[in-house]
Amino acid sequence: MMTAIAKRWTCVEAGCDYELIAPDVASAIEGAQQHIAEAHASFELEEMIEDVLEDVQAADADQDA
């Protein structure tokens, strides 16, 4: 049985410890961009977000949902 993989993104802004776990890359990018816009009045390119995504077990994503 294969275990589904989710994606984790952690904000890199100084002093920010925001972490997002999403079921897929597209959701992670959307959530990261929303956080950056709302919390930091800034933006980040999709490619830059995707480059730092980490794989996590999907069960971890279920806990954060």
All heavy atoms as TSV, in Angstrom:
chain	resi	resn	atom	element	x	y	z
A	1	MET	N	N	0.838	-1.182	0.000
A	1	MET	CA	C	0.000	0.000	0.000
A	1	MET	C	C	0.885	1.248	0.000
A	1	MET	O	O	1.800	1.363	0.792
A	1	MET	CB	C	-0.893	-0.006	1.247
A	1	MET	CG	C	-1.786	1.197	1.325
A	1	MET	SD	S	-2.986	1.049	2.665
A	1	MET	CE	C	-2.143	1.972	3.921
A	2	MET	N	N	0.590	2.187	-0.891
A	2	MET	CA	C	1.350	3.428	-0.947
A	2	MET	C	C	0.747	4.448	0.005
A	2	MET	O	O	-0.471	4.529	0.154
A	2	MET	CB	C	1.340	4.005	-2.359
A	2	MET	CG	C	2.210	3.254	-3.327
A	2	MET	SD	S	2.344	4.141	-4.892
A	2	MET	CE	C	3.299	5.561	-4.385
A	3	THR	N	N	1.613	5.204	0.626
A	3	THR	CA	C	1.164	6.274	1.499
A	3	THR	C	C	1.187	7.577	0.707
A	3	THR	O	O	2.164	7.878	0.034
A	3	THR	CB	C	2.101	6.395	2.718
A	3	THR	OG1	O	2.131	5.143	3.388
A	3	THR	CG2	C	1.628	7.475	3.671
A	4	ALA	N	N	0.103	8.317	0.781
A	4	ALA	CA	C	0.023	9.580	0.050
A	4	ALA	C	C	0.993	10.592	0.645
A	4	ALA	O	O	1.239	10.611	1.846
A	4	ALA	CB	C	-1.396	10.119	0.095
A	5	ILE	N	N	1.533	11.422	-0.224
A	5	ILE	CA	C	2.495	12.436	0.182
A	5	ILE	C	C	1.849	13.818	0.072
A	5	ILE	O	O	1.239	14.148	-0.941
A	5	ILE	CB	C	3.760	12.382	-0.706
A	5	ILE	CG1	C	4.433	11.021	-0.606
A	5	ILE	CG2	C	4.731	13.497	-0.335
A	5	ILE	CD1	C	4.959	10.670	0.768
A	6	ALA	N	N	1.979	14.589	1.125
A	6	ALA	CA	C	1.519	15.976	1.141
A	6	ALA	C	C	2.749	16.876	1.030
A	6	ALA	O	O	3.875	16.394	0.966
A	6	ALA	CB	C	0.750	16.256	2.432
A	7	LYS	N	N	2.523	18.182	1.013
A	7	LYS	CA	C	3.613	19.145	0.876
A	7	LYS	C	C	3.599	20.117	2.047
A	7	LYS	O	O	2.552	20.608	2.457
A	7	LYS	CB	C	3.474	19.941	-0.433
A	7	LYS	CG	C	3.574	19.082	-1.675
A	7	LYS	CD	C	4.956	18.489	-1.811
A	7	LYS	CE	C	5.075	17.649	-3.072
A	7	LYS	NZ	N	6.401	17.059	-3.205
A	8	ARG	N	N	4.798	20.400	2.578
A	8	ARG	CA	C	4.935	21.365	3.665
A	8	ARG	C	C	5.730	22.567	3.162
A	8	ARG	O	O	6.756	22.430	2.509
A	8	ARG	CB	C	5.652	20.766	4.867
A	8	ARG	CG	C	5.907	21.807	5.959
A	8	ARG	CD	C	6.503	21.247	7.237
A	8	ARG	NE	N	7.499	20.253	7.001
A	8	ARG	CZ	C	7.662	19.171	7.760
A	8	ARG	NH1	N	6.872	18.936	8.788
A	8	ARG	NH2	N	8.614	18.308	7.492
A	9	TRP	N	N	5.243	23.756	3.504
A	9	TRP	CA	C	5.944	25.002	3.200
A	9	TRP	C	C	6.080	25.775	4.493
A	9	TRP	O	O	5.140	25.879	5.274
A	9	TRP	CB	C	5.159	25.833	2.181
A	9	TRP	CG	C	5.745	27.183	1.928
A	9	TRP	CD1	C	6.803	27.462	1.108
A	9	TRP	CD2	C	5.347	28.421	2.504
A	9	TRP	NE1	N	7.077	28.813	1.136
A	9	TRP	CE2	C	6.191	29.424	1.995
A	9	TRP	CE3	C	4.365	28.795	3.401
A	9	TRP	CZ2	C	6.078	30.753	2.339
A	9	TRP	CZ3	C	4.245	30.129	3.758
A	9	TRP	CH2	C	5.090	31.092	3.222
A	10	THR	N	N	7.269	26.314	4.733
A	10	THR	CA	C	7.535	27.112	5.922
A	10	THR	C	C	7.948	28.509	5.482
A	10	THR	O	O	8.825	28.662	4.631
A	10	THR	CB	C	8.653	26.464	6.768
A	10	THR	OG1	O	8.270	25.123	7.083
A	10	THR	CG2	C	8.880	27.235	8.052
A	11	CYS	N	N	7.316	29.517	6.058
A	11	CYS	CA	C	7.619	30.902	5.719
A	11	CYS	C	C	9.054	31.229	6.117
A	11	CYS	O	O	9.514	30.845	7.198
A	11	CYS	CB	C	6.649	31.841	6.433
A	11	CYS	SG	S	6.855	33.578	5.954
A	12	VAL	N	N	9.748	31.951	5.250
A	12	VAL	CA	C	11.147	32.305	5.512
A	12	VAL	C	C	11.326	33.757	5.945
A	12	VAL	O	O	12.449	34.211	6.148
A	12	VAL	CB	C	12.037	32.018	4.277
A	12	VAL	CG1	C	12.043	30.537	3.966
A	12	VAL	CG2	C	11.571	32.806	3.067
A	13	GLU	N	N	10.217	34.494	6.095
A	13	GLU	CA	C	10.315	35.880	6.563
A	13	GLU	C	C	10.865	35.893	7.990
A	13	GLU	O	O	10.499	35.052	8.818
A	13	GLU	CB	C	8.948	36.566	6.544
A	13	GLU	CG	C	8.416	36.840	5.161
A	13	GLU	CD	C	9.150	37.983	4.462
A	13	GLU	OE1	O	9.600	38.927	5.133
A	13	GLU	OE2	O	9.255	37.915	3.230
A	14	ALA	N	N	11.735	36.839	8.286
A	14	ALA	CA	C	12.348	36.950	9.610
A	14	ALA	C	C	11.282	37.039	10.694
A	14	ALA	O	O	10.339	37.814	10.590
A	14	ALA	CB	C	13.254	38.169	9.665
A	15	GLY	N	N	11.419	36.198	11.715
A	15	GLY	CA	C	10.509	36.233	12.838
A	15	GLY	C	C	9.172	35.545	12.617
A	15	GLY	O	O	8.338	35.526	13.504
A	16	CYS	N	N	8.950	34.977	11.447
A	16	CYS	CA	C	7.678	34.302	11.146
A	16	CYS	C	C	7.881	32.798	11.211
A	16	CYS	O	O	8.785	32.255	10.584
A	16	CYS	CB	C	7.175	34.707	9.762
A	16	CYS	SG	S	5.521	34.037	9.395
A	17	ASP	N	N	7.034	32.124	11.965
A	17	ASP	CA	C	7.153	30.669	12.087
A	17	ASP	C	C	5.963	29.948	11.453
A	17	ASP	O	O	5.675	28.798	11.770
A	17	ASP	CB	C	7.313	30.268	13.547
A	17	ASP	CG	C	6.130	30.689	14.422
A	17	ASP	OD1	O	5.190	31.334	13.905
A	17	ASP	OD2	O	6.140	30.364	15.615
A	18	TYR	N	N	5.292	30.618	10.521
A	18	TYR	CA	C	4.121	30.034	9.853
A	18	TYR	C	C	4.525	28.819	9.032
A	18	TYR	O	O	5.515	28.841	8.303
A	18	TYR	CB	C	3.461	31.068	8.941
A	18	TYR	CG	C	2.231	30.564	8.243
A	18	TYR	CD1	C	1.003	30.559	8.894
A	18	TYR	CD2	C	2.295	30.087	6.942
A	18	TYR	CE1	C	-0.142	30.099	8.255
A	18	TYR	CE2	C	1.158	29.626	6.293
A	18	TYR	CZ	C	-0.053	29.630	6.954
A	18	TYR	OH	O	-1.171	29.173	6.322
A	19	GLU	N	N	3.755	27.761	9.175
A	19	GLU	CA	C	3.979	26.530	8.413
A	19	GLU	C	C	2.650	26.073	7.829
A	19	GLU	O	O	1.625	26.134	8.485
A	19	GLU	CB	C	4.538	25.455	9.343
A	19	GLU	CG	C	4.866	24.158	8.650
A	19	GLU	CD	C	5.473	23.163	9.602
A	19	GLU	OE1	O	6.690	23.215	9.821
A	19	GLU	OE2	O	4.716	22.336	10.149
A	20	LEU	N	N	2.709	25.633	6.600
A	20	LEU	CA	C	1.519	25.192	5.879
A	20	LEU	C	C	1.739	23.767	5.394
A	20	LEU	O	O	2.801	23.459	4.843
A	20	LEU	CB	C	1.297	26.108	4.672
A	20	LEU	CG	C	0.288	25.649	3.622
A	20	LEU	CD1	C	-1.122	25.921	4.136
A	20	LEU	CD2	C	0.506	26.378	2.318
A	21	ILE	N	N	0.764	22.899	5.626
A	21	ILE	CA	C	0.795	21.559	5.050
A	21	ILE	C	C	-0.426	21.431	4.156
A	21	ILE	O	O	-1.549	21.669	4.580
A	21	ILE	CB	C	0.811	20.461	6.125
A	21	ILE	CG1	C	2.074	20.599	6.973
A	21	ILE	CG2	C	0.736	19.090	5.474
A	21	ILE	CD1	C	2.193	19.606	8.098
A	22	ALA	N	N	-0.170	21.101	2.895
A	22	ALA	CA	C	-1.223	21.037	1.880
A	22	ALA	C	C	-1.190	19.678	1.187
A	22	ALA	O	O	-0.147	19.021	1.147
A	22	ALA	CB	C	-1.029	22.155	0.863
A	23	PRO	N	N	-2.315	19.264	0.617
A	23	PRO	CA	C	-2.381	17.946	-0.017
A	23	PRO	C	C	-1.601	17.829	-1.326
A	23	PRO	O	O	-1.305	16.725	-1.761
A	23	PRO	CB	C	-3.874	17.727	-0.249
A	23	PRO	CG	C	-4.457	19.099	-0.284
A	23	PRO	CD	C	-3.611	19.936	0.624
A	24	ASP	N	N	-1.282	18.981	-1.955
A	24	ASP	CA	C	-0.580	18.931	-3.239
A	24	ASP	C	C	0.159	20.237	-3.479
A	24	ASP	O	O	0.011	21.198	-2.725
A	24	ASP	CB	C	-1.560	18.650	-4.386
A	24	ASP	CG	C	-2.726	19.632	-4.396
A	24	ASP	OD1	O	-2.476	20.856	-4.330
A	24	ASP	OD2	O	-3.887	19.174	-4.469
A	25	VAL	N	N	0.973	20.255	-4.529
A	25	VAL	CA	C	1.797	21.416	-4.848
A	25	VAL	C	C	0.944	22.652	-5.113
A	25	VAL	O	O	1.221	23.742	-4.587
A	25	VAL	CB	C	2.727	21.119	-6.048
A	25	VAL	CG1	C	3.439	22.386	-6.513
A	25	VAL	CG2	C	3.733	20.040	-5.694
A	26	ALA	N	N	-0.092	22.522	-5.914
A	26	ALA	CA	C	-0.928	23.676	-6.268
A	26	ALA	C	C	-1.545	24.315	-5.028
A	26	ALA	O	O	-1.548	25.549	-4.887
A	26	ALA	CB	C	-2.007	23.268	-7.266
A	27	SER	N	N	-2.050	23.502	-4.112
A	27	SER	CA	C	-2.649	24.018	-2.877
A	27	SER	C	C	-1.605	24.675	-1.987
A	27	SER	O	O	-1.878	25.694	-1.343
A	27	SER	CB	C	-3.336	22.892	-2.106
A	27	SER	OG	O	-4.379	22.341	-2.862
A	28	ALA	N	N	-0.406	24.098	-1.952
A	28	ALA	CA	C	0.673	24.670	-1.144
A	28	ALA	C	C	1.072	26.039	-1.683
A	28	ALA	O	O	1.262	26.989	-0.914
A	28	ALA	CB	C	1.873	23.730	-1.123
A	29	ILE	N	N	1.204	26.153	-2.991
A	29	ILE	CA	C	1.567	27.433	-3.604
A	29	ILE	C	C	0.492	28.470	-3.321
A	29	ILE	O	O	0.787	29.599	-2.918
A	29	ILE	CB	C	1.813	27.267	-5.114
A	29	ILE	CG1	C	3.102	26.476	-5.345
A	29	ILE	CG2	C	1.870	28.625	-5.810
A	29	ILE	CD1	C	3.338	26.058	-6.789
A	30	GLU	N	N	-0.758	28.104	-3.508
A	30	GLU	CA	C	-1.867	29.036	-3.256
A	30	GLU	C	C	-1.874	29.502	-1.802
A	30	GLU	O	O	-1.996	30.694	-1.511
A	30	GLU	CB	C	-3.191	28.359	-3.602
A	30	GLU	CG	C	-4.399	29.246	-3.379
A	30	GLU	CD	C	-5.713	28.557	-3.731
A	30	GLU	OE1	O	-5.698	27.531	-4.432
A	30	GLU	OE2	O	-6.749	29.071	-3.287
A	31	GLY	N	N	-1.726	28.566	-0.876
A	31	GLY	CA	C	-1.723	28.915	0.541
A	31	GLY	C	C	-0.533	29.771	0.929
A	31	GLY	O	O	-0.663	30.711	1.720
A	32	ALA	N	N	0.631	29.449	0.376
A	32	ALA	CA	C	1.841	30.222	0.674
A	32	ALA	C	C	1.702	31.646	0.143
A	32	ALA	O	O	2.032	32.613	0.847
A	32	ALA	CB	C	3.061	29.538	0.073
A	33	GLN	N	N	1.221	31.784	-1.081
A	33	GLN	CA	C	1.047	33.119	-1.650
A	33	GLN	C	C	0.031	33.930	-0.847
A	33	GLN	O	O	0.220	35.134	-0.640
A	33	GLN	CB	C	0.655	33.028	-3.118
A	33	GLN	CG	C	1.812	32.601	-3.999
A	33	GLN	CD	C	1.437	32.480	-5.458
A	33	GLN	OE1	O	0.312	32.134	-5.806
A	33	GLN	NE2	N	2.398	32.751	-6.321
A	34	GLN	N	N	-1.021	33.294	-0.396
A	34	GLN	CA	C	-2.027	33.989	0.409
A	34	GLN	C	C	-1.407	34.458	1.728
A	34	GLN	O	O	-1.613	35.599	2.154
A	34	GLN	CB	C	-3.222	33.081	0.672
A	34	GLN	CG	C	-4.315	33.755	1.484
A	34	GLN	CD	C	-5.531	32.864	1.678
A	34	GLN	OE1	O	-5.621	31.777	1.119
A	34	GLN	NE2	N	-6.462	33.327	2.479
A	35	HIS	N	N	-0.649	33.591	2.386
A	35	HIS	CA	C	-0.001	33.965	3.638
A	35	HIS	C	C	0.948	35.143	3.431
A	35	HIS	O	O	0.920	36.114	4.189
A	35	HIS	CB	C	0.776	32.786	4.237
A	35	HIS	CG	C	1.699	33.210	5.340
A	35	HIS	ND1	N	1.251	33.530	6.603
A	35	HIS	CD2	C	3.033	33.414	5.340
A	35	HIS	CE1	C	2.290	33.913	7.341
A	35	HIS	NE2	N	3.388	33.838	6.601
A	36	ILE	N	N	1.789	35.066	2.422
A	36	ILE	CA	C	2.779	36.119	2.162
A	36	ILE	C	C	2.080	37.449	1.892
A	36	ILE	O	O	2.499	38.490	2.394
A	36	ILE	CB	C	3.697	35.711	0.992
A	36	ILE	CG1	C	4.559	34.512	1.402
A	36	ILE	CG2	C	4.585	36.870	0.568
A	36	ILE	CD1	C	5.244	33.820	0.229
A	37	ALA	N	N	1.004	37.415	1.118
A	37	ALA	CA	C	0.271	38.642	0.806
A	37	ALA	C	C	-0.377	39.235	2.054
A	37	ALA	O	O	-0.279	40.440	2.309
A	37	ALA	CB	C	-0.783	38.365	-0.257
A	38	GLU	N	N	-1.049	38.391	2.836
A	38	GLU	CA	C	-1.801	38.880	3.983
A	38	GLU	C	C	-0.902	39.234	5.167
A	38	GLU	O	O	-1.100	40.256	5.819
A	38	GLU	CB	C	-2.840	37.851	4.413
A	38	GLU	CG	C	-3.942	37.674	3.384
A	38	GLU	CD	C	-4.922	36.569	3.737
A	38	GLU	OE1	O	-4.763	35.904	4.789
A	38	GLU	OE2	O	-5.861	36.358	2.953
A	39	ALA	N	N	0.077	38.397	5.460
A	39	ALA	CA	C	0.895	38.600	6.659
A	39	ALA	C	C	2.067	39.548	6.433
A	39	ALA	O	O	2.509	40.215	7.369
A	39	ALA	CB	C	1.421	37.250	7.155
A	40	HIS	N	N	2.552	39.600	5.189
A	40	HIS	CA	C	3.775	40.356	4.944
A	40	HIS	C	C	3.629	41.416	3.849
A	40	HIS	O	O	4.617	42.070	3.501
A	40	HIS	CB	C	4.917	39.397	4.582
A	40	HIS	CG	C	5.112	38.322	5.615
A	40	HIS	ND1	N	5.532	38.581	6.900
A	40	HIS	CD2	C	4.915	36.972	5.554
A	40	HIS	CE1	C	5.595	37.445	7.585
A	40	HIS	NE2	N	5.229	36.454	6.788
A	41	ALA	N	N	2.426	41.568	3.297
A	41	ALA	CA	C	2.179	42.538	2.223
A	41	ALA	C	C	3.245	42.421	1.135
A	41	ALA	O	O	3.803	43.406	0.676
A	41	ALA	CB	C	2.109	43.957	2.768
A	42	SER	N	N	3.516	41.178	0.755
A	42	SER	CA	C	4.558	40.896	-0.225
A	42	SER	C	C	4.063	39.795	-1.161
A	42	SER	O	O	2.895	39.417	-1.130
A	42	SER	CB	C	5.838	40.462	0.507
A	42	SER	OG	O	6.917	40.371	-0.395
A	43	PHE	N	N	4.967	39.285	-1.994
A	43	PHE	CA	C	4.615	38.188	-2.879
A	43	PHE	C	C	5.846	37.316	-3.102
A	43	PHE	O	O	6.971	37.742	-2.829
A	43	PHE	CB	C	4.073	38.678	-4.225
A	43	PHE	CG	C	5.125	39.380	-5.055
A	43	PHE	CD1	C	5.855	38.682	-6.011
A	43	PHE	CD2	C	5.381	40.725	-4.878
A	43	PHE	CE1	C	6.823	39.326	-6.772
A	43	PHE	CE2	C	6.356	41.365	-5.626
A	43	PHE	CZ	C	7.076	40.668	-6.578
A	44	GLU	N	N	5.615	36.106	-3.569
A	44	GLU	CA	C	6.687	35.175	-3.891
A	44	GLU	C	C	6.306	34.442	-5.158
A	44	GLU	O	O	5.144	34.083	-5.347
A	44	GLU	CB	C	6.883	34.179	-2.743
A	44	GLU	CG	C	8.089	33.285	-2.887
A	44	GLU	CD	C	9.404	34.052	-2.757
A	44	GLU	OE1	O	9.741	34.475	-1.650
A	44	GLU	OE2	O	10.080	34.214	-3.794
A	45	LEU	N	N	7.257	34.230	-6.020
A	45	LEU	CA	C	7.007	33.505	-7.263
A	45	LEU	C	C	6.694	32.040	-6.978
A	45	LEU	O	O	7.247	31.445	-6.052
A	45	LEU	CB	C	8.235	33.580	-8.173
A	45	LEU	CG	C	8.621	34.965	-8.669
A	45	LEU	CD1	C	9.952	34.888	-9.412
A	45	LEU	CD2	C	7.548	35.544	-9.566
A	46	GLU	N	N	5.797	31.474	-7.792
A	46	GLU	CA	C	5.432	30.065	-7.633
A	46	GLU	C	C	6.655	29.163	-7.622
A	46	GLU	O	O	6.748	28.231	-6.824
A	46	GLU	CB	C	4.497	29.621	-8.762
A	46	GLU	CG	C	3.115	30.217	-8.678
A	46	GLU	CD	C	2.194	29.719	-9.782
A	46	GLU	OE1	O	2.526	28.712	-10.438
A	46	GLU	OE2	O	1.142	30.342	-9.971
A	47	GLU	N	N	7.607	29.440	-8.510
A	47	GLU	CA	C	8.791	28.589	-8.628
A	47	GLU	C	C	9.615	28.607	-7.339
A	47	GLU	O	O	10.186	27.594	-6.938
A	47	GLU	CB	C	9.668	29.037	-9.805
A	47	GLU	CG	C	9.035	28.855	-11.162
A	47	GLU	CD	C	8.067	29.987	-11.553
A	47	GLU	OE1	O	7.982	31.012	-10.842
A	47	GLU	OE2	O	7.382	29.830	-12.578
A	48	MET	N	N	9.678	29.760	-6.687
A	48	MET	CA	C	10.447	29.871	-5.449
A	48	MET	C	C	9.768	29.098	-4.321
A	48	MET	O	O	10.443	28.460	-3.508
A	48	MET	CB	C	10.609	31.344	-5.051
A	48	MET	CG	C	11.322	32.177	-6.097
A	48	MET	SD	S	13.009	31.636	-6.442
A	48	MET	CE	C	13.812	32.175	-4.957
A	49	ILE	N	N	8.465	29.131	-4.283
A	49	ILE	CA	C	7.722	28.376	-3.274
A	49	ILE	C	C	7.899	26.881	-3.530
A	49	ILE	O	O	8.209	26.112	-2.620
A	49	ILE	CB	C	6.224	28.762	-3.282
A	49	ILE	CG1	C	6.065	30.224	-2.850
A	49	ILE	CG2	C	5.414	27.832	-2.381
A	49	ILE	CD1	C	4.694	30.807	-3.091
A	50	GLU	N	N	7.716	26.483	-4.771
A	50	GLU	CA	C	7.817	25.063	-5.117
A	50	GLU	C	C	9.205	24.498	-4.802
A	50	GLU	O	O	9.331	23.362	-4.357
A	50	GLU	CB	C	7.483	24.856	-6.594
A	50	GLU	CG	C	7.294	23.411	-6.967
A	50	GLU	CD	C	6.714	23.219	-8.358
A	50	GLU	OE1	O	6.351	24.205	-9.019
A	50	GLU	OE2	O	6.635	22.054	-8.772
A	51	ASP	N	N	10.226	25.306	-4.974
A	51	ASP	CA	C	11.601	24.854	-4.721
A	51	ASP	C	C	11.849	24.481	-3.265
A	51	ASP	O	O	12.736	23.668	-2.986
A	51	ASP	CB	C	12.615	25.924	-5.135
A	51	ASP	CG	C	12.817	25.994	-6.638
A	51	ASP	OD1	O	12.361	25.069	-7.358
A	51	ASP	OD2	O	13.425	26.978	-7.094
A	52	VAL	N	N	11.104	25.073	-2.336
A	52	VAL	CA	C	11.351	24.808	-0.919
A	52	VAL	C	C	10.304	23.894	-0.280
A	52	VAL	O	O	10.362	23.645	0.928
A	52	VAL	CB	C	11.488	26.118	-0.108
A	52	VAL	CG1	C	12.671	26.935	-0.605
A	52	VAL	CG2	C	10.214	26.930	-0.150
A	53	LEU	N	N	9.368	23.373	-1.065
A	53	LEU	CA	C	8.372	22.456	-0.516
A	53	LEU	C	C	9.038	21.164	-0.062
A	53	LEU	O	O	9.955	20.665	-0.703
A	53	LEU	CB	C	7.297	22.132	-1.556
A	53	LEU	CG	C	6.362	23.270	-1.935
A	53	LEU	CD1	C	5.389	22.806	-3.013
A	53	LEU	CD2	C	5.609	23.799	-0.727
A	54	GLU	N	N	8.558	20.640	1.043
A	54	GLU	CA	C	9.056	19.375	1.577
A	54	GLU	C	C	7.937	18.349	1.541
A	54	GLU	O	O	6.768	18.682	1.769
A	54	GLU	CB	C	9.508	19.553	3.026
A	54	GLU	CG	C	10.597	20.571	3.206
A	54	GLU	CD	C	10.890	20.833	4.675
A	54	GLU	OE1	O	10.006	20.640	5.524
A	54	GLU	OE2	O	12.019	21.220	4.952
A	55	ASP	N	N	8.286	17.102	1.279
A	55	ASP	CA	C	7.323	16.012	1.325
A	55	ASP	C	C	7.056	15.615	2.775
A	55	ASP	O	O	7.986	15.528	3.584
A	55	ASP	CB	C	7.850	14.774	0.584
A	55	ASP	CG	C	7.917	14.976	-0.918
A	55	ASP	OD1	O	7.265	15.901	-1.442
A	55	ASP	OD2	O	8.626	14.188	-1.572
A	56	VAL	N	N	5.793	15.410	3.091
A	56	VAL	CA	C	5.380	14.897	4.404
A	56	VAL	C	C	4.293	13.863	4.171
A	56	VAL	O	O	3.652	13.820	3.131
A	56	VAL	CB	C	4.876	16.022	5.346
A	56	VAL	CG1	C	6.000	16.976	5.701
A	56	VAL	CG2	C	3.713	16.766	4.746
A	57	GLN	N	N	4.062	13.037	5.160
A	57	GLN	CA	C	3.005	12.038	5.061
A	57	GLN	C	C	1.642	12.739	5.025
A	57	GLN	O	O	1.418	13.717	5.733
A	57	GLN	CB	C	3.055	11.075	6.248
A	57	GLN	CG	C	4.318	10.261	6.302
A	57	GLN	CD	C	4.518	9.403	5.074
A	57	GLN	OE1	O	3.599	8.743	4.589
A	57	GLN	NE2	N	5.718	9.426	4.510
A	58	ALA	N	N	0.754	12.251	4.211
A	58	ALA	CA	C	-0.560	12.869	4.054
A	58	ALA	C	C	-1.326	12.905	5.368
A	58	ALA	O	O	-2.130	13.802	5.598
A	58	ALA	CB	C	-1.366	12.144	2.990
A	59	ALA	N	N	-1.065	11.962	6.267
A	59	ALA	CA	C	-1.726	11.968	7.565
A	59	ALA	C	C	-1.433	13.269	8.312
A	59	ALA	O	O	-2.270	13.793	9.036
A	59	ALA	CB	C	-1.291	10.774	8.389
A	60	ASP	N	N	-0.234	13.835	8.121
A	60	ASP	CA	C	0.115	15.108	8.740
A	60	ASP	C	C	-0.778	16.228	8.181
A	60	ASP	O	O	-1.174	17.121	8.910
A	60	ASP	CB	C	1.578	15.464	8.485
A	60	ASP	CG	C	2.526	14.499	9.202
A	60	ASP	OD1	O	2.088	13.832	10.163
A	60	ASP	OD2	O	3.697	14.421	8.778
A	61	ALA	N	N	-1.069	16.168	6.907
A	61	ALA	CA	C	-1.926	17.186	6.276
A	61	ALA	C	C	-3.340	17.089	6.837
A	61	ALA	O	O	-3.996	18.098	7.045
A	61	ALA	CB	C	-1.932	17.019	4.758
A	62	ASP	N	N	-3.813	15.885	7.083
A	62	ASP	CA	C	-5.150	15.708	7.628
A	62	ASP	C	C	-5.291	16.361	9.003
A	62	ASP	O	O	-6.323	16.905	9.341
A	62	ASP	CB	C	-5.497	14.217	7.747
A	62	ASP	CG	C	-5.631	13.546	6.394
A	62	ASP	OD1	O	-5.805	14.265	5.376
A	62	ASP	OD2	O	-5.544	12.315	6.328
A	63	GLN	N	N	-4.213	16.331	9.787
A	63	GLN	CA	C	-4.257	16.924	11.120
A	63	GLN	C	C	-4.374	18.441	11.052
A	63	GLN	O	O	-4.972	19.059	11.903
A	63	GLN	CB	C	-3.002	16.542	11.902
A	63	GLN	CG	C	-2.945	15.072	12.202
A	63	GLN	CD	C	-1.612	14.649	12.795
A	63	GLN	OE1	O	-0.711	15.463	12.970
A	63	GLN	NE2	N	-1.477	13.379	13.093
A	64	ASP	N	N	-3.777	19.066	10.025
A	64	ASP	CA	C	-3.790	20.521	9.909
A	64	ASP	C	C	-5.035	21.041	9.214
A	64	ASP	O	O	-5.309	22.221	9.247
A	64	ASP	CB	C	-2.565	21.013	9.142
A	64	ASP	CG	C	-1.306	20.932	9.979
A	64	ASP	OD1	O	-1.426	20.532	11.167
A	64	ASP	OD2	O	-0.231	21.263	9.483
A	65	ALA	N	N	-5.773	20.191	8.551
A	65	ALA	CA	C	-6.927	20.624	7.763
A	65	ALA	C	C	-8.077	21.059	8.635
A	65	ALA	O	O	-8.176	20.761	9.774
A	65	ALA	CB	C	-7.368	19.502	6.829
